Amino acid sequence: MYAKFFKRFFDFWLSLVALSVLSPIFLVLIIVGAFAMKGNPFFSQPRPGKKGKDGKEKIFRLLKFRTMSNAKDENGNLLPDEKRLGKYGKLLRSTSLDELPSLLNILVGDLALVGPRPQLVRDMTFMSEEQRRRHTVRPGLTGLAQVNGRNNITWEKKFEYDLEYIDKGITLWGDLKILFKTVGKVLKRSDTVREGTVSDMDFGDWLMQEGKVDKETYDQKQAEAKELLKV
């Protein structure tokens, strides 16, 4: 009953209230971010959302505050993440303030407050059919995987938590517990990035590193992701 009829209602009103209460911080971060990033303070990226009636994931644009500059080398290529991530970006990530614009995604219905975290389109192409069951529900700003290790657990464990969230039944009490645990994680600034890294490794790259896919399959899946983004 909750998942089918009331979850979206709560998501809409809670995100609206949160945006209203946090609007002063939102405005400050827009201004500061424009100076820190030397331009547009926002970052948007295509992400797979809930599957439609045709059985395909709806692609939407996830909004966040930009944490990395667009600095390039002499050949016009973006510099490595560690060189583009400055003190301001690190602060946004460690406090999770970079996620604030995603409340707008919740407001329009792309996201839920709680659900499987939306990954990259190129990550999706490497998922098994079982793992892609995570897209049978609306993705979330936070989820069971985020309060059980977030970026310090394996990709496969993340997907296990996502499916556990769905299979055990989505309830108001369960969502509230995840939200309260998320607040604790944010206050402790824990698991925001994988230990020893600046940005987490893509799922496909992780599979390659673990020897779970070969180069031919890797290239094929990357090409598949590019085609999906053209649609």
TAJOVEN-V5389 format. One record per residue. N is the residue number from 0. NEAR is the number of other C-alpha atoms within 8 Angstrom. Layout:
N|NEAR / N|NEAR
//
This chain:
0|5 / 1|9 / 2|10 / 3|6 / 4|8 / 5|9 / 6|10 / 7|10 / 8|8 / 9|8 / 10|12 / 11|12 / 12|9 / 13|8 / 14|13 / 15|10 / 16|8 / 17|9 / 18|9 / 19|7 / 20|7 / 21|8 / 22|8 / 23|7 / 24|7 / 25|10 / 26|8 / 27|8 / 28|8 / 29|10 / 30|9 / 31|8 / 32|14 / 33|11 / 34|8 / 35|8 / 36|13 / 37|8 / 38|8 / 39|9 / 40|11 / 41|9 / 42|9 / 43|8 / 44|7 / 45|11 / 46|12 / 47|14 / 48|14 / 49|11 / 50|12 / 51|8 / 52|5 / 53|5 / 54|6 / 55|7 / 56|10 / 57|9 / 58|8 / 59|9 / 60|8 / 61|10 / 62|13 / 63|12 / 64|13 / 65|13 / 66|13 / 67|10 / 68|10 / 69|8 / 70|7 / 71|9 / 72|8 / 73|5 / 74|5 / 75|6 / 76|7 / 77|8 / 78|10 / 79|6 / 80|9 / 81|6 / 82|7 / 83|11 / 84|12 / 85|10 / 86|6 / 87|9 / 88|11 / 89|10 / 90|8 / 91|11 / 92|11 / 93|11 / 94|10 / 95|11 / 96|9 / 97|12 / 98|11 / 99|10 / 100|11 / 101|12 / 102|12 / 103|9 / 104|12 / 105|14 / 106|13 / 107|8 / 108|9 / 109|11 / 110|14 / 111|13 / 112|10 / 113|12 / 114|15 / 115|16 / 116|10 / 117|9 / 118|8 / 119|9 / 120|12 / 121|12 / 122|11 / 123|10 / 124|10 / 125|9 / 126|9 / 127|6 / 128|6 / 129|6 / 130|10 / 131|10 / 132|8 / 133|11 / 134|13 / 135|8 / 136|10 / 137|12 / 138|15 / 139|13 / 140|12 / 141|14 / 142|14 / 143|12 / 144|13 / 145|11 / 146|12 / 147|6 / 148|9 / 149|11 / 150|11 / 151|9 / 152|8 / 153|7 / 154|8 / 155|6 / 156|9 / 157|11 / 158|11 / 159|9 / 160|10 / 161|14 / 162|11 / 163|8 / 164|13 / 165|10 / 166|6 / 167|6 / 168|6 / 169|10 / 170|8 / 171|9 / 172|6 / 173|8 / 174|10 / 175|8 / 176|8 / 177|13 / 178|10 / 179|8 / 180|9 / 181|11 / 182|8 / 183|8 / 184|11 / 185|11 / 186|7 / 187|6 / 188|10 / 189|7 / 190|11 / 191|10 / 192|10 / 193|11 / 194|6 / 195|4 / 196|7 / 197|8 / 198|7 / 199|8 / 200|6 / 201|7 / 202|9 / 203|10 / 204|8 / 205|10 / 206|10 / 207|12 / 208|7 / 209|6 / 210|7 / 211|7 / 212|8 / 213|8 / 214|7 / 215|6 / 216|8 / 217|11 / 218|8 / 219|8 / 220|11 / 221|10 / 222|8 / 223|10 / 224|11 / 225|9 / 226|8 / 227|8 / 228|8 / 229|5 / 230|4
//
